[in-house]
């Protein structure tokens, strides 16, 4: 199919779909979808995230929300990489980006079209999400010249920082990737925010992990808002480089971060003032703040779990959790048992061998999904080099996870065949393997439960 044909098909479908939204004609909206089509909505029609499968569920969802949203100005997205093209989900589909407005927001979306039984192009997937809240759009870059070139940046920054610290509108707990991203976005929206970080330095949540750690996803997958990694950055980011990058990111984005700080229990909310009262332990000093909102960005992992073991106290040697592992040198010449068979366990086992442990035994409690580093190319394809992070995110998140799981599960045999060479060696060593939940592979495990069986 030519690019011209693709453009025409997408334009005609979007014109019909946009008119249906603007007139709040639910029947016409439904006619734009395949009977099995999906609508994925993030903050367009409600203050929620929803994925609806099939015309009946879509109709039920839109019945009380479509008119109130007042969708208008629906048109193809003119940004690079979002023009109509062959869909990455299915070569027989057409996909493309679009923009729209609602009564409160500027929105963006992405569609995947497929032919119905009569050869007409209908939506298999439509994703719609809020991009900017009207009246709170991102401000973009400043001129860098203040008060007619009479104020130094250091004075401007210090003045702004003091003002935010006196009356933050938002407190963000945690200065990891998520907390810093949220703070950077709020800064661009002129929302005064303070980030609380319990560690002594931003990035210490990574510095305290095992020394040989590198991320298992490519750099394009986890770059931060407004500030992508340099072109010569490692494909798989090492622990310490990531930690230092987060630290400088907080500075370059002009974020207000209090380190060695944490909120004390228990914050209280006043429904009259619509403000919280939060007492913060700021490096040993108690400071009371009254934010309107609190964002918890404390990570996906909980406290280390130390399983109960019979007669553990009789064991005279070292027992430690992986989060306490600081390298294999202290275990040179010793026999070591590592309980677990995930990424961390594998990295630690390898490090122990390299550092001269007498023997290393991995104890696997349940089967593990293992793919080769070369197979992570599928992730790289979703976040390709040279494509802005927000564009790649929009395209990837357009597919509801349940549908993606079904599609990947249908290719399970291909996945096993792709990993056959590596798997033969692992199974020979005694490792039990799986291909993820319902055969959907490693990517869905990350979304469903951050790894695991």
TIBADREN-465468 format. One record per residue (C-alpha): residue in one letter; x, y, z. Coordinates in Angstrom, 2 decimals, padded with zeros to 5 digits, always signed. Example, Ala and Ser with C-alpha at 12.3 -4.5 7.8 and 13.67 -1.06 7.14 Angstrom:
2
a/+012.30/-004.50/+007.80
s/+013.67/-001.06/+007.14
***
This chain:
453
x/+000.00/+000.00/+000.00
x/+001.37/+003.41/-000.97
x/+001.92/+006.21/+001.51
x/-000.72/+008.22/-000.37
x/-003.32/+005.45/+000.05
x/-002.45/+005.12/+003.73
x/-002.86/+008.87/+004.21
x/-006.22/+008.90/+002.43
x/-007.62/+005.95/+004.40
x/-006.52/+007.42/+007.72
x/-007.81/+010.91/+006.88
x/-011.23/+009.67/+005.79
x/-011.65/+007.46/+008.85
x/-010.53/+010.22/+011.24
x/-012.87/+012.76/+009.62
x/-015.82/+010.47/+010.28
x/-014.67/+009.59/+013.78
x/-013.99/+013.22/+014.67
x/-017.39/+014.37/+013.41
x/-019.04/+011.63/+015.48
x/-017.23/+012.75/+018.62
x/-017.98/+016.42/+018.02
x/-021.71/+015.79/+017.55
x/-021.71/+013.33/+020.48
x/-023.34/+010.72/+018.24
x/-022.59/+007.48/+020.06
x/-024.01/+005.24/+017.33
x/-021.79/+006.90/+014.77
x/-018.78/+006.61/+017.08
x/-019.44/+002.89/+017.49
x/-019.70/+002.46/+013.72
x/-016.10/+003.68/+013.46
x/-014.94/+000.63/+015.45
x/-014.72/-003.03/+014.58
x/-017.20/-005.07/+016.66
x/-014.19/-006.31/+018.66
x/-012.47/-002.91/+018.73
x/-010.92/-001.26/+021.76
x/-011.16/+002.26/+023.18
x/-008.36/+003.14/+025.60
x/-008.98/+006.37/+027.49
x/-006.62/+008.17/+029.85
x/-008.27/+011.29/+031.34
x/-010.27/+012.26/+028.26
x/-013.80/+011.34/+029.28
x/-013.28/+010.72/+033.02
x/-010.56/+011.34/+035.63
x/-009.51/+007.73/+035.24
x/-007.78/+005.21/+032.99
x/-010.04/+002.78/+031.15
x/-009.73/+000.18/+028.39
x/-013.02/-000.93/+026.83
x/-013.32/-003.94/+024.53
x/-016.22/-004.19/+022.10
x/-018.92/-001.79/+021.00
x/-021.27/-002.61/+023.88
x/-018.75/-001.64/+026.58
x/-017.63/+001.43/+024.63
x/-021.26/+002.56/+024.32
x/-021.88/+002.08/+028.03
x/-018.77/+004.11/+028.86
x/-019.53/+006.99/+026.51
x/-023.24/+007.25/+027.28
x/-022.74/+009.54/+030.27
x/-019.39/+011.07/+029.32
x/-019.22/+011.90/+025.60
x/-021.49/+014.95/+025.57
x/-019.87/+016.48/+028.66
x/-016.37/+016.15/+027.20
x/-017.23/+018.35/+024.19
x/-014.58/+016.84/+021.92
x/-013.68/+019.04/+018.95
x/-010.93/+019.95/+016.49
x/-009.99/+016.33/+015.76
x/-007.21/+016.18/+013.17
x/-004.15/+014.17/+012.19
x/-001.05/+014.86/+014.27
x/+001.49/+016.74/+012.18
x/+004.50/+015.74/+014.28
x/+007.22/+013.59/+012.76
x/+006.80/+009.83/+013.33
x/+003.02/+010.14/+013.87
x/+001.84/+010.37/+010.26
x/-000.30/+007.45/+008.98
x/+001.80/+004.35/+008.42
x/+001.85/+000.57/+008.58
x/+001.02/-000.44/+012.15
x/+003.79/-001.93/+014.28
x/+001.23/-004.31/+015.81
x/+000.10/-005.90/+012.54
x/+001.42/-005.28/+009.01
x/-002.17/-005.42/+007.68
x/-003.22/-002.49/+009.87
x/-002.82/+001.27/+009.44
x/-001.89/+003.45/+012.39
x/-001.47/+007.15/+013.03
x/-001.58/+009.93/+015.58
x/-004.20/+012.62/+016.03
x/-004.93/+015.63/+018.21
x/-008.16/+017.00/+019.67
x/-009.51/+019.33/+022.32
x/-012.11/+018.91/+025.07
x/-013.80/+021.41/+027.33
x/-010.87/+021.25/+029.77
x/-007.92/+019.80/+027.87
x/-005.76/+019.58/+024.80
x/-005.54/+015.92/+023.86
x/-003.64/+013.52/+021.67
x/-004.38/+010.03/+020.47
x/-003.32/+007.13/+018.32
x/-005.37/+004.72/+016.21
x/-004.89/+001.31/+014.61
x/-007.24/+000.54/+011.70
x/-008.08/-002.83/+010.17
x/-010.49/-004.00/+007.48
x/-013.84/-005.44/+008.51
x/-015.47/-008.38/+006.75
x/-016.75/-006.07/+004.01
x/-013.39/-004.44/+003.37
x/-014.18/-001.18/+005.16
x/-011.51/+000.33/+007.40
x/-012.54/+000.41/+011.05
x/-010.73/+001.00/+014.34
x/-009.21/-002.00/+016.06
x/-007.78/+000.38/+018.68
x/-008.31/+004.04/+019.52
x/-006.22/+005.57/+022.28
x/-007.12/+009.03/+023.63
x/-005.30/+010.89/+026.38
x/-004.93/+014.35/+027.89
x/-001.77/+016.17/+026.82
x/-002.26/+019.57/+028.49
x/-004.81/+020.92/+030.93
x/-006.17/+024.21/+029.59
x/-004.82/+027.09/+031.63
x/-001.93/+024.97/+032.88
x/+000.01/+024.29/+029.69
x/+003.74/+023.70/+029.94
x/+005.67/+026.95/+029.73
x/+008.58/+025.71/+027.60
x/+012.10/+027.19/+027.74
x/+012.74/+030.56/+029.35
x/+014.70/+033.32/+027.61
x/+017.42/+033.09/+030.26
x/+017.51/+036.86/+030.73
x/+015.94/+038.21/+033.91
x/+014.79/+041.73/+034.83
x/+016.40/+043.28/+031.77
x/+019.64/+041.41/+032.30
x/+020.04/+042.85/+035.82
x/+019.63/+039.62/+037.81
x/+022.03/+036.67/+037.92
x/+020.58/+033.21/+037.44
x/+021.86/+032.11/+040.85
x/+019.79/+034.85/+042.51
x/+016.69/+034.01/+040.47
x/+017.01/+030.32/+041.29
x/+017.54/+030.93/+045.00
x/+014.54/+033.26/+045.20
x/+012.29/+030.74/+043.46
x/+013.55/+027.91/+045.66
x/+012.83/+029.80/+048.89
x/+009.32/+030.67/+047.71
x/+008.56/+027.03/+046.88
x/+009.97/+025.81/+050.19
x/+007.73/+028.21/+052.10
x/+004.50/+027.13/+050.40
x/+004.70/+024.07/+048.12
x/+001.51/+023.15/+046.32
x/+002.68/+019.54/+045.99
x/+004.96/+017.28/+047.99
x/+006.49/+014.39/+046.04
x/+007.84/+011.56/+048.17
x/+010.77/+009.87/+046.43
x/+013.46/+011.20/+044.09
x/+013.77/+008.22/+041.77
x/+012.90/+008.30/+038.07
x/+009.18/+008.74/+038.65
x/+009.43/+011.36/+041.36
x/+011.89/+013.45/+039.35
x/+009.84/+013.12/+036.17
x/+006.71/+014.27/+037.97
x/+008.59/+017.17/+039.55
x/+010.04/+018.22/+036.19
x/+006.58/+018.18/+034.60
x/+005.11/+020.20/+037.47
x/+007.97/+022.69/+037.19
x/+007.11/+023.21/+033.52
x/+003.46/+023.73/+034.53
x/+004.48/+026.31/+037.19
x/+003.22/+024.08/+040.01
x/+005.41/+024.65/+043.12
x/+006.70/+021.25/+044.26
x/+009.18/+019.82/+046.75
x/+010.67/+016.34/+046.37
x/+011.51/+014.47/+049.58
x/+014.32/+011.90/+049.34
x/+015.28/+009.75/+052.31
x/+018.81/+009.09/+051.02
x/+021.76/+011.47/+051.37
x/+022.01/+012.04/+047.60
x/+019.68/+011.83/+044.65
x/+020.56/+008.55/+042.91
x/+021.51/+006.68/+046.08
x/+018.59/+004.32/+045.54
x/+020.72/+002.99/+042.65
x/+024.18/+003.45/+044.16
x/+023.21/+001.12/+047.01
x/+022.44/-001.78/+044.69
x/+024.93/-004.47/+043.69
x/+028.00/-003.12/+041.84
x/+027.67/-004.89/+038.49
x/+024.04/-003.88/+037.94
x/+023.06/-002.53/+034.54
x/+019.49/-001.90/+033.49
x/+017.93/-004.70/+031.46
x/+016.04/-002.39/+029.11
x/+017.67/-000.18/+026.46
x/+018.33/+003.50/+027.14
x/+015.54/+004.72/+024.85
x/+013.02/+002.96/+027.09
x/+013.86/+004.90/+030.25
x/+015.09/+008.35/+029.24
x/+013.70/+011.24/+031.28
x/+011.44/+014.14/+030.33
x/+013.02/+017.00/+028.35
x/+016.52/+015.53/+028.66
x/+017.35/+012.39/+026.64
x/+020.64/+010.59/+027.15
x/+023.66/+011.61/+025.02
x/+024.04/+009.74/+021.73
x/+027.11/+007.89/+023.04
x/+025.37/+006.73/+026.25
x/+025.58/+002.95/+026.89
x/+022.69/+000.93/+025.49
x/+022.17/-000.72/+028.89
x/+022.77/+001.90/+031.57
x/+025.15/+000.91/+034.43
x/+024.09/+001.50/+038.01
x/+026.43/+004.38/+038.84
x/+025.89/+006.23/+035.58
x/+022.15/+006.16/+036.16
x/+022.58/+007.39/+039.74
x/+024.75/+010.32/+038.63
x/+022.38/+011.11/+035.77
x/+019.43/+011.37/+038.16
x/+021.43/+013.64/+040.43
x/+022.40/+016.05/+037.67
x/+018.88/+015.85/+036.20
x/+017.44/+017.26/+039.43
x/+019.88/+020.17/+039.16
x/+019.51/+020.88/+035.46
x/+015.70/+020.80/+035.72
x/+015.81/+023.26/+038.66
x/+013.97/+020.90/+041.00
x/+013.67/+021.54/+044.72
x/+014.82/+018.33/+046.42
x/+015.28/+017.83/+050.15
x/+017.63/+014.90/+050.77
x/+017.92/+013.09/+054.10
x/+014.23/+013.94/+054.42
x/+011.01/+012.02/+054.92
x/+007.41/+012.73/+055.93
x/+006.58/+011.73/+059.49
x/+003.39/+009.83/+060.30
x/+000.62/+010.67/+059.94
x/-000.29/+013.55/+057.55
x/-003.77/+015.00/+058.14
x/-006.15/+016.60/+055.64
x/-008.39/+019.62/+056.28
x/-011.50/+019.45/+054.10
x/-012.20/+023.14/+054.70
x/-008.85/+024.50/+053.57
x/-008.27/+021.56/+051.20
x/-004.72/+021.32/+052.45
x/-002.61/+018.68/+054.13
x/-000.58/+019.17/+057.25
x/+002.67/+017.27/+056.84
x/+005.55/+017.24/+059.30
x/+008.81/+016.55/+057.48
x/+012.01/+015.33/+059.08
x/+014.39/+017.51/+057.04
x/+017.85/+016.21/+057.86
x/+017.00/+016.12/+061.57
x/+014.88/+019.28/+061.71
x/+011.08/+019.06/+061.82
x/+009.40/+021.30/+059.23
x/+005.61/+021.63/+058.88
x/+004.21/+022.05/+055.36
x/+000.66/+022.49/+054.04
x/+000.53/+021.16/+050.46
x/-002.68/+020.66/+048.51
x/-001.46/+017.32/+047.17
x/+000.95/+014.52/+048.08
x/+002.42/+012.30/+045.35
x/+003.89/+008.98/+046.46
x/+006.78/+007.98/+044.18
x/+008.40/+005.51/+046.54
x/+009.07/+002.79/+043.99
x/+007.57/-000.54/+042.99
x/+009.52/-002.60/+045.51
x/+008.78/-003.03/+049.21
x/+011.00/-003.74/+052.16
x/+013.44/-006.68/+051.83
x/+011.79/-009.99/+052.69
x/+013.80/-012.38/+054.83
x/+012.06/-015.77/+054.77
x/+011.87/-017.79/+057.96
x/+014.32/-020.70/+058.02
x/+014.40/-023.50/+060.56
x/+017.41/-023.26/+062.90
x/+018.71/-020.19/+061.09
x/+020.52/-019.09/+064.25
x/+022.71/-022.22/+064.14
x/+024.24/-021.15/+060.81
x/+027.53/-019.45/+061.71
x/+028.32/-017.80/+058.38
x/+026.85/-014.88/+056.42
x/+023.17/-014.58/+055.56
x/+022.21/-011.46/+053.62
x/+019.53/-010.13/+051.30
x/+020.39/-009.19/+047.72
x/+019.86/-005.52/+048.57
x/+022.81/-005.81/+050.99
x/+025.14/-007.46/+048.47
x/+028.11/-005.15/+047.85
x/+030.19/-007.40/+045.60
x/+031.65/-010.89/+045.61
x/+035.18/-010.32/+046.94
x/+034.32/-011.16/+050.59
x/+033.10/-014.56/+049.36
x/+036.27/-015.56/+047.50
x/+037.06/-019.20/+048.22
x/+033.71/-019.81/+049.90
x/+030.71/-021.90/+049.00
x/+027.66/-019.72/+048.34
x/+023.96/-020.46/+047.88
x/+021.82/-017.84/+046.10
x/+018.07/-018.25/+046.58
x/+016.20/-016.96/+043.56
x/+016.52/-017.17/+039.78
x/+015.66/-013.72/+038.48
x/+017.90/-011.03/+037.00
x/+019.40/-010.00/+040.32
x/+020.17/-013.57/+041.32
x/+021.79/-014.30/+037.96
x/+023.95/-011.17/+038.12
x/+025.05/-011.96/+041.68
x/+025.86/-015.58/+040.81
x/+027.99/-014.44/+037.90
x/+029.80/-011.89/+040.06
x/+030.50/-014.50/+042.74
x/+032.06/-016.83/+040.18
x/+034.20/-014.04/+038.71
x/+035.33/-012.99/+042.20
x/+036.55/-016.51/+042.98
x/+033.86/-018.19/+045.07
x/+034.65/-021.89/+045.57
x/+031.18/-022.89/+044.41
x/+027.94/-021.08/+043.59
x/+024.56/-022.83/+043.72
x/+021.40/-021.12/+042.51
x/+018.20/-022.33/+044.19
x/+015.22/-021.86/+041.89
x/+011.82/-021.92/+043.59
x/+009.68/-021.68/+040.43
x/+010.21/-021.52/+036.68
x/+011.71/-018.37/+035.20
x/+011.13/-016.42/+031.99
x/+014.54/-015.87/+030.37
x/+015.27/-014.16/+027.07
x/+018.59/-013.28/+025.46
x/+019.87/-009.70/+025.44
x/+019.57/-009.77/+021.65
x/+015.84/-010.41/+021.99
x/+015.43/-007.13/+023.83
x/+015.48/-005.68/+020.31
x/+011.70/-005.96/+020.42
x/+011.74/-003.38/+023.21
x/+014.17/-001.25/+021.22
x/+011.76/-001.36/+018.28
x/+009.03/+000.13/+020.48
x/+011.35/+002.93/+021.61
x/+013.64/+003.43/+018.59
x/+016.63/+005.72/+018.52
x/+015.84/+009.16/+017.17
x/+012.16/+009.12/+018.12
x/+011.18/+011.49/+020.95
x/+010.29/+009.69/+024.17
x/+006.77/+011.12/+024.32
x/+006.02/+010.01/+020.77
x/+007.31/+006.48/+021.37
x/+005.36/+006.30/+024.63
x/+002.16/+007.42/+022.91
x/+002.48/+004.74/+020.24
x/+003.39/+001.95/+022.65
x/+000.72/+002.78/+025.22
x/-001.96/+002.93/+022.54
x/-002.40/-000.84/+022.77
x/-004.38/-002.07/+025.81
x/-002.23/-004.48/+027.80
x/-004.80/-007.28/+027.67
x/-004.88/-007.12/+023.88
x/-001.08/-006.96/+023.73
x/-000.93/-010.00/+026.01
x/-003.21/-011.95/+023.67
x/-001.19/-010.95/+020.63
x/+002.14/-011.89/+022.19
x/+000.70/-015.11/+023.60
x/-000.35/-016.16/+020.11
x/+003.33/-016.00/+019.12
x/+004.59/-018.14/+021.99
x/+005.96/-020.89/+019.72
x/+008.01/-018.31/+017.84
x/+009.40/-016.98/+021.12
x/+010.51/-020.45/+022.28
x/+012.16/-021.08/+018.91
x/+013.99/-017.74/+019.04
x/+015.52/-018.57/+022.44
x/+016.17/-022.26/+021.77
x/+019.96/-022.06/+021.63
x/+020.31/-020.29/+024.95
x/+017.55/-022.28/+026.63
x/+019.23/-025.60/+025.85
x/+022.22/-024.66/+027.99
x/+020.05/-023.38/+030.83
x/+017.82/-026.44/+030.98
x/+020.89/-028.69/+030.85
x/+022.13/-026.90/+033.98
x/+018.78/-027.60/+035.66
x/+016.94/-024.30/+035.23
x/+013.17/-024.50/+034.75
x/+011.82/-022.08/+032.16
x/+008.54/-020.47/+031.15
x/+007.51/-017.91/+028.56
x/+005.62/-015.61/+030.88
x/+001.95/-015.37/+031.76
x/-000.10/-017.09/+029.02
x/+003.05/-017.28/+026.90
x/+003.18/-013.49/+026.45
x/+006.87/-013.20/+027.32
x/+008.93/-011.02/+029.60
x/+007.51/-007.60/+028.67
x/+004.05/-008.37/+030.04
x/+005.53/-009.72/+033.27
x/+007.12/-006.33/+033.84
x/+003.78/-004.59/+033.45
x/+001.73/-007.11/+035.41
x/+003.94/-007.69/+038.44
x/+007.36/-006.22/+037.74
x/+008.81/-009.62/+036.88
x/+008.40/-012.81/+038.85
x/+007.00/-016.15/+037.79
***
